[in-house]
């Protein structure tokens, strides 16, 4: 049952998408709903709308589109945990986890995550809304979020939004305003970020403490992109890819029988060990490695990856992921495999080449997500506009400089004994691989003194592991467990 209630809190400022197409910058629309989660009826209100971003002088420079879910039949009220949710990109709207993972609605898709018509959404019986309220936040130029012109019509500088540190700074400020408006300062607080959102939430953990005086109970990273590893190349990044190659090859039955007949999780530990202790130092030796060692390493890499020794040697042991996506099934079916989820298959114009023509998995996801989010916002959340919802938005030349987010997280944890970290990854994710996520987690605190406050879970799917129904259930249950285990329960914040 759904009851519609319109609550408009409009101010005189508007920002324009064209000469005539406008939308309010400070407005909310509230609807009331119920959903059954884990066999219990959960009543909740869904608030969707816009909240401004203010600069240091108190002037509006942007307005962010958000959706806030608050359970209404829990006596804890505003003392309940709250989760601030971000996707990545950078330049991605927060629709992926919103209508496929933690929110009260999920896509109409099959049990493996493939599109099903008619497009739309259905109740999510696995949502974490039973244990925590959630706000899904769209950064500037994603969803309906946009910069706002000043009284003279001048737009704020892109540098205020489009870079690792700028993004963290304005989003932390926005979260402060939101927390105050919704009276959530007493709530245990969590931030969750997927993909680039992993970098974002690592940085937010310290920015929230140092600049907004907001202390967290948990940081959750879903298939995190750590730019200290991602796109850096070299022996480290290349060797970390091998366990993913094994997982994808195992899924497509391309490994030798001695491995193929084992369960995936029985294989991966030995591959991880080989990657760290053999492949990494071998690639590091470059052209000065002996032919004998090079051949030994190539043979074992072939055994673990489904690629030929010849192809591995032709790449001097340093096999690019794009080549792997093109090569793995080249001689079997001629199909390519997906980047973000290697369970997905693609068909290229020609079988020759070194990389796929397109990302098979992303086109499949856009197939189902785009119509669903537009339908959901208009028909179930009741927010109507002619403005286009940007699944991906233009962020210009993103500034990746001065990335200290990994150390920011360590510092935030050191300052806040309550803060715990949870990482979730899919074994078949070839973009932000599960082993790279493990490695990043190992590197946050080199001292090892806080390692008991980190946890990791892997799933038999890809980047958005929750699209597979079995993993949707497991991953949400794992979030529940993490939230429960990171609540203070009356303990003092001290070492």
C-alpha positions as CSV (number, residue, x, y, z in Angstrom):
1,X,0.0,0.0,0.0
2,X,1.3,3.4,-0.9
3,X,0.1,6.8,0.3
4,X,1.2,9.9,-1.5
5,X,2.2,13.1,0.4
6,X,3.6,16.1,-1.4
7,X,6.0,18.2,0.6
8,X,7.5,21.2,-1.2
9,X,10.3,23.2,0.4
10,X,11.1,25.5,-2.5
11,X,13.3,28.6,-2.5
12,X,13.5,31.1,-5.3
13,X,16.7,29.9,-6.9
14,X,16.6,27.5,-9.9
15,X,19.2,26.1,-12.3
16,X,18.6,25.7,-16.0
17,X,19.2,22.7,-18.2
18,X,18.2,24.7,-21.2
19,X,16.4,28.0,-21.8
20,X,13.0,26.7,-20.6
21,X,13.7,23.4,-18.9
22,X,14.1,24.1,-15.1
23,X,13.9,22.2,-11.9
24,X,13.8,23.4,-8.2
25,X,17.1,23.2,-6.3
26,X,15.7,22.7,-2.8
27,X,12.6,20.5,-2.9
28,X,11.4,17.2,-1.6
29,X,8.6,14.8,-2.5
30,X,7.6,12.2,0.1
31,X,5.7,8.9,-0.4
32,X,4.9,6.2,2.1
33,X,5.4,2.4,1.5
34,X,5.8,-1.0,3.0
35,X,7.9,-4.0,2.1
36,X,8.4,-7.4,3.5
37,X,12.1,-8.1,4.5
38,X,13.2,-11.3,6.0
39,X,9.5,-12.2,6.7
40,X,8.8,-8.9,8.5
41,X,6.7,-5.9,7.3
42,X,8.9,-2.8,7.1
43,X,7.0,0.5,6.8
44,X,9.0,3.3,5.4
45,X,8.9,6.7,3.8
46,X,10.8,7.6,0.6
47,X,11.9,11.2,0.3
48,X,13.3,12.2,-3.0
49,X,14.4,15.7,-4.1
50,X,17.2,18.2,-4.0
51,X,19.5,19.7,-1.4
52,X,22.0,22.5,-2.1
53,X,25.8,22.5,-1.9
54,X,27.1,25.6,-0.2
55,X,30.5,27.1,-0.6
56,X,32.7,28.5,2.2
57,X,30.8,31.8,2.0
58,X,27.4,30.2,2.3
59,X,26.5,30.7,-1.4
60,X,24.8,27.9,-3.3
61,X,27.1,26.4,-6.0
62,X,25.2,23.1,-6.8
63,X,22.2,21.1,-5.9
64,X,22.3,17.3,-5.4
65,X,19.5,14.9,-6.2
66,X,19.0,12.3,-3.5
67,X,16.6,9.6,-2.3
68,X,16.2,8.9,1.4
69,X,14.5,5.8,2.8
70,X,13.5,6.0,6.5
71,X,11.8,3.1,8.3
72,X,8.8,4.3,10.2
73,X,7.8,1.3,12.3
74,X,11.0,1.0,14.4
75,X,10.9,2.4,17.9
76,X,14.5,3.4,17.6
77,X,13.5,6.2,15.3
78,X,16.5,8.5,14.5
79,X,18.8,6.4,16.7
80,X,18.8,3.7,14.0
81,X,21.9,3.3,11.8
82,X,22.0,5.4,8.6
83,X,23.9,4.5,5.5
84,X,25.1,7.1,3.0
85,X,25.4,5.4,-0.4
86,X,27.6,6.4,-3.4
87,X,28.4,4.8,-6.7
88,X,31.5,5.6,-8.6
89,X,32.6,6.4,-12.2
90,X,33.7,9.0,-11.4
91,X,30.6,10.4,-13.1
92,X,28.1,7.6,-12.2
93,X,24.7,8.2,-10.7
94,X,23.7,6.3,-7.6
95,X,21.2,4.1,-9.3
96,X,23.1,0.8,-9.3
97,X,23.0,-0.1,-5.6
98,X,19.8,1.9,-5.2
99,X,17.6,-0.3,-7.3
100,X,19.6,-3.5,-7.4
101,X,21.2,-4.0,-4.0
102,X,20.4,-2.3,-0.7
103,X,17.3,-0.3,-1.5
104,X,13.7,-1.5,-1.0
105,X,13.2,-2.1,-4.7
106,X,15.2,-4.2,-7.2
107,X,15.2,-4.6,-10.9
108,X,13.1,-7.0,-12.9
109,X,16.0,-9.3,-13.9
110,X,16.5,-13.0,-13.9
111,X,18.4,-14.9,-11.2
112,X,21.8,-14.3,-12.9
113,X,21.2,-10.6,-13.5
114,X,20.2,-10.5,-17.2
115,X,17.5,-8.1,-18.4
116,X,13.9,-9.2,-18.4
117,X,11.0,-7.3,-20.1
118,X,8.8,-5.7,-19.1
119,X,11.4,-3.4,-17.5
120,X,10.8,-2.1,-14.0
121,X,11.2,-2.9,-10.3
122,X,9.8,-5.2,-7.7
123,X,10.1,-5.5,-3.9
124,X,13.5,-6.3,-2.5
125,X,13.0,-8.9,0.3
126,X,16.7,-8.6,1.1
127,X,17.1,-4.9,1.5
128,X,19.0,-3.7,4.6
129,X,16.2,-1.2,5.3
130,X,15.1,-3.4,8.2
131,X,18.3,-2.6,10.1
132,X,19.4,0.8,8.7
133,X,18.0,3.9,6.9
134,X,19.6,4.7,3.6
135,X,20.3,7.8,1.5
136,X,21.4,7.5,-2.1
137,X,23.4,10.5,-3.2
138,X,24.1,11.7,-6.8
139,X,27.2,13.8,-7.2
140,X,27.2,16.8,-9.5
141,X,26.3,16.1,-13.1
142,X,24.8,12.6,-12.3
143,X,21.1,11.8,-11.9
144,X,19.5,15.2,-11.9
145,X,22.3,16.9,-9.9
146,X,23.8,20.0,-11.4
147,X,25.9,23.1,-10.7
148,X,24.0,26.3,-9.9
149,X,24.8,29.7,-11.5
150,X,25.3,32.8,-9.3
151,X,23.0,35.9,-9.5
152,X,25.0,37.0,-12.6
153,X,24.5,33.7,-14.4
154,X,28.1,32.6,-13.9
155,X,28.7,28.9,-13.2
156,X,31.1,27.8,-10.4
157,X,34.5,26.4,-11.4
158,X,34.6,22.7,-12.3
159,X,37.6,22.4,-10.0
160,X,35.2,22.6,-7.0
161,X,33.7,19.3,-8.0
162,X,35.7,17.2,-10.5
163,X,38.7,15.7,-8.7
164,X,39.4,13.2,-6.0
165,X,39.9,15.8,-3.2
166,X,37.3,18.3,-4.5
167,X,34.7,15.6,-4.7
168,X,35.4,14.4,-1.1
169,X,35.3,18.0,0.2
170,X,31.9,19.1,-1.2
171,X,30.2,15.8,-0.6
172,X,31.3,15.8,3.1
173,X,29.9,19.3,3.5
174,X,26.6,18.2,1.8
175,X,26.4,15.2,4.2
176,X,26.7,17.5,7.2
177,X,23.8,19.6,6.0
178,X,21.7,16.5,5.3
179,X,22.5,15.0,8.7
180,X,21.4,18.2,10.4
181,X,18.3,18.6,8.4
182,X,17.2,15.0,9.1
183,X,18.2,15.1,12.7
184,X,20.6,12.1,12.4
185,X,23.5,13.2,14.4
186,X,22.8,10.6,17.1
187,X,22.6,7.7,14.5
188,X,25.5,5.3,14.0
189,X,26.8,6.3,10.6
190,X,28.1,4.3,7.6
191,X,29.3,5.2,4.2
192,X,29.2,2.7,1.3
193,X,30.9,3.3,-2.1
194,X,31.0,1.1,-5.2
195,X,33.9,1.1,-7.7
196,X,35.4,4.6,-7.7
197,X,33.1,5.1,-4.7
198,X,35.7,3.0,-2.9
199,X,38.3,5.8,-3.3
200,X,35.6,8.3,-2.4
201,X,34.6,6.7,0.9
202,X,38.2,6.1,2.0
203,X,38.8,9.9,1.6
204,X,35.4,10.8,3.1
205,X,36.2,8.9,6.3
206,X,38.8,11.4,7.3
207,X,37.3,14.5,5.8
208,X,34.1,13.9,7.7
209,X,36.1,13.6,10.9
210,X,38.5,16.5,10.4
211,X,36.2,19.0,8.7
212,X,32.7,18.1,9.6
213,X,33.3,16.5,13.0
214,X,31.3,13.5,12.0
215,X,32.6,10.1,13.2
216,X,31.6,6.9,11.5
217,X,31.0,3.3,12.6
218,X,31.8,1.8,9.3
219,X,33.2,2.2,5.8
220,X,32.0,-0.3,3.2
221,X,33.7,-0.7,-0.2
222,X,32.0,-2.6,-3.0
223,X,34.3,-3.7,-5.8
224,X,36.5,-0.8,-4.9
225,X,38.8,1.1,-7.4
226,X,42.0,2.0,-5.6
227,X,44.0,4.3,-7.9
228,X,47.2,3.3,-6.1
229,X,46.8,0.0,-8.0
230,X,44.2,0.6,-10.8
231,X,45.7,1.7,-14.1
232,X,49.2,1.9,-12.8
233,X,50.6,-1.2,-14.6
234,X,53.9,-2.8,-13.8
235,X,54.7,-6.0,-11.8
236,X,52.3,-5.3,-8.9
237,X,49.2,-4.5,-10.9
238,X,49.8,-7.2,-13.4
239,X,50.4,-10.0,-10.9
240,X,47.3,-9.1,-9.0
241,X,45.2,-9.9,-12.1
242,X,46.2,-13.5,-12.3
243,X,43.7,-14.9,-9.7
244,X,40.9,-13.1,-11.6
245,X,42.1,-14.8,-14.8
246,X,41.8,-18.1,-13.0
247,X,38.3,-17.4,-11.7
248,X,37.0,-16.3,-15.2
249,X,38.7,-19.3,-16.9
250,X,37.2,-21.6,-14.3
251,X,33.7,-20.2,-14.9
252,X,34.0,-20.7,-18.7
253,X,35.6,-24.2,-18.2
254,X,38.9,-23.3,-19.8
255,X,41.2,-24.6,-17.1
256,X,42.9,-28.1,-17.2
257,X,40.9,-30.9,-15.7
258,X,43.0,-31.1,-12.5
259,X,41.8,-27.5,-11.7
260,X,38.5,-27.5,-13.4
261,X,37.2,-30.4,-11.3
262,X,37.9,-28.5,-8.1
263,X,35.7,-25.8,-6.6
264,X,36.9,-22.3,-7.4
265,X,37.6,-21.4,-3.7
266,X,39.9,-24.4,-3.4
267,X,42.0,-23.1,-6.3
268,X,42.3,-19.4,-5.6
269,X,44.6,-19.5,-2.5
270,X,47.4,-21.3,-4.4
271,X,47.0,-18.9,-7.4
272,X,47.2,-15.9,-5.0
273,X,50.4,-17.3,-3.5
274,X,51.9,-17.9,-7.0
275,X,50.9,-14.4,-8.1
276,X,52.6,-12.7,-5.2
277,X,55.7,-14.9,-4.7
278,X,56.5,-15.9,-8.3
279,X,54.8,-13.7,-11.0
280,X,55.4,-10.4,-9.4
281,X,59.2,-10.8,-9.0
282,X,59.4,-12.5,-12.4
283,X,57.8,-9.5,-14.2
284,X,60.0,-7.1,-12.0
285,X,63.1,-8.7,-13.6
286,X,62.0,-7.5,-17.0
287,X,64.4,-8.3,-19.8
288,X,67.0,-9.7,-17.4
289,X,65.0,-12.7,-16.3
290,X,66.6,-16.0,-17.4
291,X,64.9,-17.9,-20.3
292,X,64.5,-20.9,-18.0
293,X,62.7,-19.0,-15.3
294,X,60.6,-17.1,-17.8
295,X,59.4,-20.4,-19.4
296,X,58.6,-21.9,-16.0
297,X,56.5,-19.0,-15.0
298,X,54.7,-18.8,-18.4
299,X,53.9,-22.5,-18.1
300,X,52.3,-22.1,-14.7
301,X,50.5,-19.0,-15.7
302,X,49.0,-20.9,-18.6
303,X,47.9,-23.6,-16.2
304,X,46.1,-21.1,-14.1
305,X,44.7,-18.8,-16.7
306,X,43.4,-20.8,-19.7
307,X,45.8,-18.8,-22.0
308,X,48.5,-20.4,-24.1
309,X,52.1,-20.3,-23.0
310,X,52.9,-18.8,-26.4
311,X,50.5,-15.8,-25.8
312,X,51.9,-15.3,-22.3
313,X,55.5,-15.3,-23.5
314,X,54.6,-12.9,-26.4
315,X,53.5,-10.5,-23.6
316,X,56.7,-11.1,-21.6
317,X,54.5,-12.5,-18.8
318,X,52.6,-9.1,-18.5
319,X,49.2,-10.0,-19.9
320,X,46.8,-7.0,-20.2
321,X,43.2,-7.6,-19.1
322,X,41.8,-6.3,-22.4
323,X,43.8,-9.0,-24.2
324,X,42.5,-11.7,-21.8
325,X,38.8,-10.7,-22.4
326,X,39.4,-11.0,-26.2
327,X,41.7,-14.1,-26.1
328,X,40.2,-16.6,-23.5
329,X,37.4,-17.9,-25.8
330,X,38.9,-16.9,-29.1
331,X,39.6,-20.5,-30.2
332,X,36.6,-22.1,-28.5
333,X,33.5,-19.9,-29.4
334,X,35.1,-16.7,-30.8
335,X,33.2,-14.7,-28.2
336,X,34.6,-12.1,-25.9
337,X,34.0,-11.9,-22.1
338,X,32.9,-9.0,-20.1
339,X,35.1,-6.5,-18.3
340,X,33.1,-5.7,-15.2
341,X,31.6,-9.2,-15.1
342,X,33.3,-11.9,-17.1
343,X,30.3,-14.2,-17.1
344,X,28.8,-12.0,-19.8
345,X,29.6,-12.8,-23.5
346,X,30.0,-10.4,-26.4
347,X,30.2,-10.8,-30.2
348,X,32.9,-8.7,-32.0
349,X,33.0,-7.9,-35.7
350,X,36.1,-10.0,-36.2
351,X,37.7,-12.6,-33.9
352,X,41.2,-11.1,-34.5
353,X,42.5,-8.3,-32.4
354,X,43.7,-7.5,-28.9
355,X,40.7,-6.1,-27.2
356,X,36.8,-6.4,-27.3
357,X,34.8,-4.0,-29.4
358,X,32.5,-3.2,-26.5
359,X,31.7,-4.1,-22.9
360,X,29.1,-6.8,-23.1
361,X,28.1,-6.5,-19.4
362,X,27.7,-2.8,-19.3
363,X,25.3,-2.7,-22.3
364,X,23.3,-5.5,-20.6
365,X,23.0,-3.5,-17.4
366,X,22.1,-0.2,-19.1
367,X,19.4,-2.3,-20.9
368,X,17.6,-2.9,-17.6
369,X,18.7,0.0,-15.3
370,X,17.9,3.0,-17.5
371,X,14.2,2.3,-18.1
372,X,13.8,1.0,-14.6
373,X,15.2,4.1,-12.8
374,X,13.2,6.5,-15.0
375,X,10.0,4.4,-14.4
376,X,10.6,4.2,-10.6
377,X,11.3,7.8,-10.0
378,X,8.2,8.9,-11.9
379,X,5.7,6.2,-11.0
380,X,6.6,5.0,-7.5
381,X,8.5,7.9,-6.0
382,X,6.2,10.4,-7.6
383,X,8.8,12.8,-8.8
384,X,8.0,14.0,-12.3
385,X,10.2,16.1,-14.6
386,X,11.1,16.4,-18.3
387,X,14.8,16.7,-17.3
388,X,16.9,13.8,-18.4
389,X,18.3,11.5,-15.7
390,X,22.0,11.1,-16.3
391,X,23.1,7.5,-15.6
392,X,26.6,8.8,-16.5
393,X,27.5,12.5,-16.4
394,X,30.3,14.7,-17.8
395,X,33.0,15.3,-15.2
396,X,35.5,16.9,-17.5
397,X,39.2,16.1,-16.9
398,X,39.0,14.4,-13.5
399,X,41.9,15.5,-11.2
400,X,43.5,12.3,-9.8
401,X,46.4,14.2,-8.2
402,X,47.3,14.0,-4.5
403,X,45.4,10.8,-3.9
404,X,46.0,10.1,-0.2
405,X,42.7,8.4,0.4
406,X,44.2,5.1,1.5
407,X,46.2,6.8,4.2
408,X,43.2,9.0,5.0
409,X,41.3,5.8,5.9
410,X,44.1,4.6,8.1
411,X,44.2,8.0,9.9
412,X,40.5,8.0,10.4
413,X,40.6,4.5,11.9
414,X,43.5,5.4,14.1
415,X,41.6,8.4,15.5
416,X,38.3,6.6,15.8
417,X,38.4,3.2,17.6
418,X,34.8,2.5,16.6
419,X,35.5,2.6,12.8
420,X,35.6,-0.7,11.0
421,X,36.0,-1.5,7.3
422,X,34.3,-4.1,5.1
423,X,35.1,-4.9,1.5
424,X,32.9,-6.9,-0.9
425,X,34.1,-8.1,-4.3
426,X,33.1,-10.4,-7.1
427,X,35.5,-13.0,-8.3
428,X,34.6,-12.4,-12.0
429,X,35.2,-8.7,-11.9
430,X,38.0,-7.9,-14.4
431,X,38.0,-4.1,-13.8
432,X,38.5,-3.8,-10.1
433,X,39.6,-7.4,-9.3
434,X,39.0,-9.1,-6.0
435,X,42.6,-9.7,-5.3
436,X,43.5,-6.1,-5.9
437,X,40.8,-5.2,-3.4
438,X,42.4,-7.6,-0.9
439,X,45.8,-6.1,-1.6
440,X,44.5,-2.5,-1.1
441,X,43.0,-3.6,2.2
442,X,46.3,-5.1,3.3
443,X,48.1,-1.8,2.5
444,X,45.8,0.6,4.5
445,X,47.5,-0.1,7.8
446,X,51.1,-1.5,7.2
447,X,51.6,-1.8,10.9
448,X,49.0,-4.5,11.2
449,X,47.8,-3.1,14.5
450,X,44.2,-2.5,13.2
451,X,43.9,-5.6,10.9
452,X,41.2,-7.1,13.1
453,X,38.9,-4.2,12.1
454,X,39.0,-5.2,8.4
455,X,36.8,-7.9,6.8
456,X,36.5,-9.1,3.2
457,X,33.9,-11.2,1.4
458,X,34.0,-12.6,-2.1
459,X,31.1,-13.6,-4.3
460,X,30.6,-15.8,-7.4
461,X,29.7,-12.9,-9.7
462,X,31.2,-9.7,-11.0
463,X,31.5,-6.0,-10.3
464,X,27.9,-5.7,-9.2
465,X,27.8,-9.0,-7.5
466,X,24.3,-8.3,-6.2
467,X,22.7,-8.7,-9.6
468,X,23.0,-12.5,-9.1
469,X,20.1,-13.4,-6.8
470,X,22.1,-15.8,-4.7
471,X,24.7,-13.1,-4.1
472,X,22.1,-10.4,-3.5
473,X,20.9,-12.5,-0.5
474,X,24.4,-13.2,0.8
475,X,25.8,-9.7,0.3
476,X,22.9,-8.0,2.1
477,X,23.1,-10.5,4.9
478,X,26.9,-9.8,5.1
479,X,26.1,-6.0,5.4
480,X,23.6,-6.7,8.2
481,X,26.3,-8.7,10.0
482,X,28.9,-5.9,9.5
483,X,26.5,-3.3,10.8
484,X,25.6,-5.4,13.9
485,X,29.2,-6.1,14.6
486,X,30.3,-2.4,14.3
487,X,27.7,-0.9,16.6
488,X,29.2,0.4,19.8
489,X,26.7,-1.4,22.2
490,X,27.7,0.8,25.1
491,X,31.5,0.4,24.8
492,X,33.6,3.5,25.1
493,X,35.7,4.6,22.1
494,X,39.1,3.9,23.5
495,X,42.0,1.6,22.8
